[in-house]
Every structure is written in structure tokens, then in C-alpha cells.
Amino acid sequence: NDFTLIPGIDFAYVGHNLTVQAEVTLLELLRVRGEKSQADTAKTNLTSGIHVGYFFTDMVSFGVDLRYQRWLVAPGAIEKLRAANDDAGMDNASFALGPRVHIKAGASTWVRPGLSYGRGIDRPTNAAGANYQIVQLDVPVQF
């Protein structure tokens, strides 16, 4: 029901086996239909993150991510939570870390499987009863 504009900016340093990256993205969600089920005509969300990665060898790297997300103009459901529970749901922070293996699979093809562990740092993702912990296996193929 929304059309979303997504401007963002990203800075990165890559060199000496080290990657340091920071990004900020603004999401402006504009309702284009569904006014009966969604009273909000617009919502604004800010996401940001920092990534630090290090290559121990040509084939093995390790990375750490810190992410933060905040509603600048929150949807009605979040505003109700906020009024009842001291900013609950307005923002959240999380981190993830883990190794990645880099395997050359052809002239210009790489397979980069990674295993990571992530969890919330603050409410609502680490509150009592919602202590989210994530183990993720992903296998991106670059060609």
C-alpha cells in the first residue's frame, strides 16, 4: 500500500585486509492505496549501520555489524505502543558477527558462504519474552 523513496549514503574504506563501512538510509513511505486499512498517509524511518571486516587470509574473513533503526514519523500502531510504554517500538539496535569463506568457482565467479550470529541490543528485540537471537547461514554467489 506504500510507495517508498529511499535516499541513502554510504562511505567505505577497503585496504590492508580491512573493510570499514558506514551507511545511513532514510525511508519515506507514502500511502498510495488502502486508506481504509491504514490511516497513516506517510511514515519516515531512518536506518544506519557500521560494518568492520578483516581478511585473515585470502579465503577467510570475519565481520561485525552494528545496526540502528528509528521511526522519525511513526505509523499509528507504533505511536500507540509509544504512548503506552515509553517509546516502545520507536527504535531498535542490533549487532551481528561471523566468519565468511571466499571460494573462487570460475574465471569471474565466487561463492562466499557465511555464518553469523545476531541479536537485539535494546527493546523491543531483547526485551523479556522477545529475546531474539539469530543464527544465519547464507551462500551468496557472485558472477
C-alpha positions as CSV (number, residue, x, y, z in Angstrom):
1,N,0.0,0.0,0.0
2,D,3.0,2.3,0.1
3,F,5.4,3.9,-2.4
4,T,8.8,4.4,-0.7
5,L,11.5,6.8,-1.5
6,I,14.9,5.5,-0.3
7,P,17.8,8.0,-0.4
8,G,21.0,6.9,1.4
9,I,24.7,7.5,1.6
10,D,27.5,5.1,2.3
11,F,31.2,5.5,3.0
12,A,33.7,2.7,2.9
13,Y,37.4,2.1,3.4
14,V,38.9,-1.1,1.8
15,G,42.6,-1.8,2.1
16,H,45.3,-3.7,4.0
17,N,42.8,-6.6,4.5
18,L,40.4,-4.3,6.4
19,T,37.0,-3.1,5.4
20,V,35.3,-0.3,7.4
21,Q,31.9,0.8,6.1
22,A,29.2,3.3,7.5
23,E,25.8,3.9,5.9
24,V,22.6,6.0,6.6
25,T,19.4,5.5,4.7
26,L,16.1,7.4,5.0
27,L,12.9,5.7,4.0
28,E,9.9,7.9,3.2
29,L,6.8,5.7,2.9
30,L,3.9,7.3,1.2
31,R,0.5,5.6,1.2
32,V,-0.9,5.2,-2.3
33,R,-3.9,2.9,-1.5
34,G,-5.5,1.1,1.4
35,E,-6.7,4.2,3.3
36,K,-9.5,2.1,4.9
37,S,-6.9,-0.3,6.5
38,Q,-4.1,2.2,7.0
39,A,-4.8,5.7,8.4
40,D,-1.2,6.8,8.0
41,T,-0.6,8.9,4.9
42,A,3.2,8.9,5.4
43,K,5.8,7.3,7.6
44,T,9.5,8.1,7.9
45,N,12.2,5.6,9.0
46,L,15.9,6.1,9.5
47,T,18.3,3.2,9.3
48,S,22.1,3.2,9.9
49,G,24.9,0.8,10.3
50,I,28.6,0.3,10.7
51,H,30.5,-2.8,9.4
52,V,34.0,-3.8,10.2
53,G,35.6,-6.8,8.4
54,Y,39.0,-8.3,8.3
55,F,40.5,-10.8,5.9
56,F,42.8,-13.2,7.9
57,T,43.7,-15.0,4.6
58,D,42.6,-14.7,1.0
59,M,39.9,-17.2,1.7
60,V,38.6,-16.3,5.3
61,S,37.2,-13.1,6.6
62,F,35.4,-12.1,9.8
63,G,32.9,-9.3,10.1
64,V,31.0,-7.3,12.8
65,D,27.9,-5.2,12.1
66,L,26.1,-2.7,14.3
67,R,22.7,-1.6,13.1
68,Y,20.3,1.1,14.4
69,Q,16.8,1.9,13.1
70,R,14.4,4.7,14.3
71,W,11.0,5.9,13.3
72,L,11.1,9.6,12.7
73,V,7.4,9.7,11.8
74,A,6.0,6.5,13.2
75,P,2.9,4.6,12.0
76,G,-0.2,4.7,14.2
77,A,0.4,1.2,15.7
78,I,3.9,2.3,16.9
79,E,2.5,5.6,18.2
80,K,0.0,3.6,20.3
81,L,2.8,1.5,21.8
82,R,4.9,4.6,22.4
83,A,2.2,6.3,24.3
84,A,1.5,3.3,26.5
85,N,5.1,2.2,27.0
86,D,7.7,5.0,27.0
87,D,8.9,5.0,23.3
88,A,8.5,1.2,22.9
89,G,9.0,0.3,19.2
90,M,10.3,3.7,18.2
91,D,13.8,2.4,17.7
92,N,16.0,-0.7,17.9
93,A,19.6,-1.6,17.8
94,S,21.2,-4.9,16.9
95,F,24.6,-6.5,16.1
96,A,25.8,-9.5,14.2
97,L,29.2,-11.1,13.7
98,G,30.6,-14.1,12.0
99,P,33.1,-15.6,9.5
100,R,32.8,-15.9,5.7
101,V,34.7,-18.1,3.3
102,H,35.6,-16.9,-0.2
103,I,35.9,-19.6,-2.8
104,K,36.8,-18.9,-6.4
105,A,34.5,-21.1,-8.6
106,G,35.4,-19.9,-12.1
107,A,37.0,-17.1,-14.0
108,S,34.7,-14.5,-12.6
109,T,32.6,-16.5,-10.2
110,W,32.9,-16.5,-6.4
111,V,30.9,-18.4,-3.8
112,R,31.0,-16.7,-0.4
113,P,29.2,-18.7,2.3
114,G,29.0,-17.1,5.7
115,L,27.7,-18.0,9.1
116,S,26.6,-15.2,11.5
117,Y,25.1,-14.7,15.0
118,G,23.0,-11.7,15.6
119,R,20.8,-10.3,18.4
120,G,19.0,-7.3,19.6
121,I,20.8,-4.8,21.9
122,D,17.7,-3.0,23.2
123,R,13.9,-3.1,23.3
124,P,11.9,-4.4,21.6
125,T,14.2,-7.2,20.3
126,N,15.9,-8.1,23.6
127,A,13.0,-7.4,26.0
128,A,11.7,-10.1,28.3
129,G,9.8,-12.6,26.2
130,A,11.2,-11.3,22.9
131,N,14.9,-12.1,23.4
132,Y,15.6,-12.5,19.7
133,Q,18.8,-14.4,18.7
134,I,19.5,-15.2,15.1
135,V,21.9,-17.7,13.5
136,Q,22.1,-17.2,9.8
137,L,23.8,-19.2,7.0
138,D,23.9,-17.5,3.7
139,V,25.6,-18.6,0.5
140,P,25.9,-15.7,-2.0
141,V,27.2,-16.4,-5.5
142,Q,28.9,-13.6,-7.3
143,F,29.2,-13.9,-11.1
